[in-house]
């Protein structure tokens, strides 16, 4: 049977954080944290909103699943967690099974942390009605503290995903022709992401010409013309972990104005990335990115300039105005350098870096976009 040490994420570290916390137990209830803790993705938890799943982990004890009967066999075969309590869909309330488990664990009056940013008000009310003396707090800081420190296998998974997506983008860009429409580009990139080894396409934004001026525009019948910018911001799932790559190309040789703009964007990109070092934080990097954009005469209206990534696209720490989480070796962060003029043109670079005790390591080193790719 699988052991805790076999998990993809640093679940041993999660246990250590729990044991040092002020809480008697934590409860995972989002698809991401249930997957992280149990090391199994329950797909229907994400696609069927009322098919709840929980993992209750009390201090000094083994964690316990609460999940739908239809998923019990699959989860039991693939998790390291031994005890599973199931509910029959449409017959038994999931929160009743959860409440009964908390009572059995002696936690009906306990100080428990649950994912308050995820659990719906309906289920929160049901649980509090069953256990009025239960003290519920936010579990998000505990899960974030564990997940922001990536395991070796997580780093390898993320690198594989970013390299696969980067190569998929290069092949799509290189094979784009005048007269192709955005649906052609969309389907080509989606197919190439799948061929790169992803489980599925997570999100896919690839646009041409004036459509590049929007951040996440849906594909249209717009046909690629000579001189058009091609911009992509897309990702796949690789063992349930996201990739998120941004790249830019042009149909034909760029103008001098475009080359000058790209050179300034690359300078900003490299300088911000060089600051991904232990002891620095996202707030410092965001402030410096703002200064650099002003220096180079490029608009900077954005709320963030990069983020960690894993089971969610945006994870902490963020390169944002208020994130003061100190970087540590073993964390990862994207740097997302872009500029857009709505309905006119947009340029996008997004790379993933591993933070080390020395210089940051580029993990998205397929499709070198140091220069605008000429198509």
N, C-alpha and C positions, 0 to 999 in steps of 0.2 A: 504493500500500500504506500501511496505517496506520503512523504514526511514534510514537515513545515520547511525544512531546508531546501526542498525541491521546488518551492514556489518561485514563480518568475520574478515577483516583486520581493522587497525586503520585509517579509511578514514577521521575521524574527525581530526586526527593528520596531515594527508596529507593536508587538507584544511588550518590548522594553519601554516604549513610550507610555503605553497603558499602565504598566506597573508603577511608573514614576508619577502618574497623574493623580489628580484629586478625586477621580471618579471610581465608583465601584465596578462599573462595566461600561463598555461602549457597544453601540448597536449600529452596524452597517445596514443601510437600506437602499442606497442608490445602486444601479447596475454596476457602476464603476467600482465602488468600494466593496460590494459583495463579491465581484470578480477578483479584486485585489486580495481580499482577505481569504477567500476560499479557493482561489486559483482556478476557478471555473467561471466562464461566461454563460449566464442564463439568458439567452437571446430573447426569449419571450417576456422576460421582466422589463425589457426596454420597449418592446413592440406592443405589448398588451398591458395597458397602464394599471389595471386593477389586479394583475397577477403579481402580487407582492412577494418579496423575498427579504429575509433578514438574517444577519449573523449576530448573535449575542455573545460577547466575549467578556466574561467576568474575571476580575483579578484572581490570579492563582488557580484558574480553572481552564478547562479546554473549551473552545468556542462551540456553539451549537447553531445549526441552521434552522430556520423556519421558512418553508417554501411550499409551493403547490405540488400536489401528488404527482402530476404528470411529468414533473421534472426530477422527481426524487431518484429514479434509477440512474439517469445520466450523471447527475451531480455526485451521487454516492460512488460511482465508478471513477470519477476524475478528481475528487477533492482529497485533501489531507485531513479534513474534519470528519470525525467518526460519527457524531450524533446528529441526526436529522429528525425534526418534527415537521410533519406535513399537514396540510389542510386540503379538504376537498372543495374544489372551486364551486362557487354559487351555493354551497351548503354551510360551510363553516367560515366565519370571519377570520382572516389572517391575524387581525389584532387580538382576537380571543386566544389563539394559539400562542401568540407572543406574550400576552399577559399571563397565561398559565405557566409558561416557561419562566418568566421573571419571578412569579410566586414560588415555583419549585426551587429556584436558585436563591431564595431569600432576599430578593431585590425589590419586592413590592413597595418598600419604603426607602429604597436606595437612592443614591446620587448617581444618576446614569446619564451618559452622553449619547445622543442620537443625532442623525443628520437632519438638523432642523431646516436646512436650505433645500432639502429634497422631499421629506415626508409631507404628504398633502394634509391640509387642515382637517379633512374628514377623518383620517386615520389617527391623527394626533388627538382629536377630540375623543374618539373611541377608546384609545389607550388610556387617556386621563380619566375617562368615566369609569373604566374597570379598576384603575389603580390610582385613586385620588391622592394618595400620599407619596406617590412616586415623584421624585425630583428629576426633571428633564432639562438637560443642558445641551449646548452645541458640541457635536463631535467633530465638526469640520477641522478645527485646529489640529486635532490629533492625527486624523487621516492625512492632512496636508503635510504635517511634519514628517510623517513616514514616507509619503509618496514623492516628496521633492528630492529625496536622496535616492538616486537610482542604483539598482543592483547592476552587477556586471552584465547579467543576461538582459536586463531592460535596456542598457546602453547598446548592446549588440543588436537587439530587436529594433530599436529606434534608428540606429545607423543603417541597418538593412532596409528599413522602410523609406528613409530619406534618400538613400542612394537609388533604390528601385524607382521611386517616384521621379527623382531627378533624371534618370535615364529615360523613363517613359516620356517626360516632357521634351527631352532633346529629340527623341525619335519622332514625336508628334510635330514639333516645330520644324525639324529638318524636312519633313515630308508634306508640309503645308504648301498648297499651290494657289496661285491667283485664280479666283473663281470659286474656291471652297467657301462654304458658309460656316457659321459658327457651330451649327449642329454637327457638321463633318469633323470639326476640330474637337468638339466635345466627345463624340463617339470614339474618335481615334485615341484621345488621351485616356478615356475610361478603359478602353481595351488594352492599351499599353500598360496602365497601372495594374490591371489584372494579370497580364502576362509577366509582370515584374515579380510576381509571387505574393501579391496582396490577397487577403481573404475576400475583400470587397472594396469598392470605391466608397470612400467616406464622404467626400464633397468634391465638386469639380467646377471650377470657374475658369474658363478660357475664352477670351474675347479678342476682337480685332477692331482696329480703327477707332472711331469715336466711342465704341462700347467699352474700351479700356479705361475710360474716365470714370467708370463706376467700380466700386470695390468687389461686388459679388453679383454681377449681372447674369441673368439666365441667358442661354444661347438663343440666337435669333436667326433669321434668314439672311442677315447681312453677309454679303460676299466679300471676301478678302481682295483688296486692291494693292497695286504697287505703291509702296511708300507707307503702308499701314504698319503700326505697331501691333504686335501680338503679345498678349500678357496672360499669364496663368498663375493661379493661386489655388492649388489642389492638393488632395491627400487621399491616402488609402488606409485601410486597416491591415495591420500586420500582427498576427497573434493578438488581436483586439487593441493594439497600440496604434495611435494615429501617426501619420506623416503629414507634413504641411510645408510644401515647397513653393517658393515664388520665383518666377523667371520671366525674362523679357527678350523678345526678338523683333526683327523688322524685315518686312518684305523689301529687299533691296538695300543698298548701302545707306547708312544713316547720314543725315545732314551734319554739318559742323556744329550747328546749334544742339542737335540731339547728342552728339558725341561729347560736347562740353557738359551738358546736363548729366549724362551718365557718369562721366568722370567725377563730378562733384558728389553724386549719389554714392558711388563706390568709395570715395574718400570718407564720407560720413559712416558708411557701413563698416569699413575696416576699423576706424577709430573707436566706434562704439563697441564693436566686437572685442577689441583689444582690452577693454575694461572689464570683461567677464573674468574676474579674478577673486579669490577668496578675500572676504572682508569688505569688498564693494557691495553695493545693493542696487536694486532696480530704480530706485528714486534718483540716485546719483547718475545712472546711465541715461535716464529719461531727461534729466535736466541738461546733461551735456549734449544729448541729441538735439534738444531745442536750440542750444547755443550754436551748434554746428550748422543747423539748417538756416539760422539767421545769417551766419557768417557767409554761407554759400548762396544766399538769396533764394532759398527754396521754401515754399510754404510748409508749415508743420502743424496742422490742425488736429492731430491724432491724439487719442486717449492712451495709447500705449505704443511701444516701439519693439515689442518682442515678448516672449513668454516661455515658460517651461511647457512641456508637453508629455503625454503618456497615454493613459486611458481616457483622458479628455484632451480636447484641442488646446484649450487655455488652462494651464495649471500654474501653480505658484512655484517659485517667485515670478513676478511679472516685471517687465521694464515699464514702469508706470509711475505717475507722480507721487503715489503714497506708499509704495511697497518698500519697506526698509528691512526686509529679510536679508541678513548677510549671506552672500554667496559662499558655498563650501565646495571643496573638491568632491566630484561625484554628482553634482547637480548638472542639469543641462538647460540651455536656453536658446530659443531662436533669436535672431536679430532680423527685424522686419523694416527694411528701408524702402520707402515708396513716396511717390508724388502723383497726384491726380488732378486733372481739370475736368470737372463733370461734363460729360457729353462730348469731350474733345479728345483727350489722350491721358494715358496713365502708364507709369513705369513701376515695376515691382521686383524687389530682391528679398528672398527669405531663406535663411540658412540656419542650420542647427549646430551648436557648439557644445562641447563637453568642457566643463570647468575643471581645471586641474590645479595642482600646487604651482605649476608654471604657467606657460602660455595656454590659452584656450585651444582646443583641438576641433577643427572643422569636421563634422560628421556627414555633411551633405555635399561631398566632393565629386559627385557625378554631375555633368553638365556645368562646366565652368562658365559662369556668366560675367567674368571680369570685363568682357566687352559685350555690347549688344550683339546677340547672335544674328548674323546676316543670313537671311533665308533666300 
